[in-house]
Amino acid sequence: MELTSHFRRMARNNLWSNDRIYRALLALQPGEFEAKRTSFFPLKETLNHILEVDLFYLDMIEEGGEGRKVFDRFVAFDDPAALATAQAEFDPRLVACCDGLSAADLDRRVLSDRGEAGQIPERIGDLLAHLFIHQIHHRGQVHAMLSGTSVAPPQLDEFFLDYDLRFRGDEVERLRI
């Protein structure tokens, strides 16, 4: 499998995983979304951080020119339904971006705005790899934090194998992934 295919599959896994996480979050009892929990960030802040960084990295990959202004313009969501909607609007953009990339694009360097450290040229493939690791890392924290709520954390590791399709077939159809 070529690397572009892998990134396309990772973008679809991201969409699917976020859909599962947010469906669980929307079932939380009042106050559970905002409650302090043991983690790097609390639940609400972790999910806002994922979306904010998603927007930042996609801007770099698409050469949108926003750079760190993404962080200045980002308004954190207090409402889990609004945050779920914003993430659900972002995820297909990432899928479309990955679908449009060629193997040569993955080696192409784009500027990454690192603030005071300057504009650092990075390979698109490396930016995508980092973005997917970042999402998985923090989504794992959200998954663990859900363990301390009234909602069971959803299964997130049944995506890539044919064997796993029996667990996600209806979701693949509903999400059109």
Helices and strands as residue ranges (DSSP letters): H 3-25, H 43-62, H 69-73, H 80-99, H 103-107, E 109-113, G 115-117, E 119-123, H 124-146, G 162-164, H 165-175
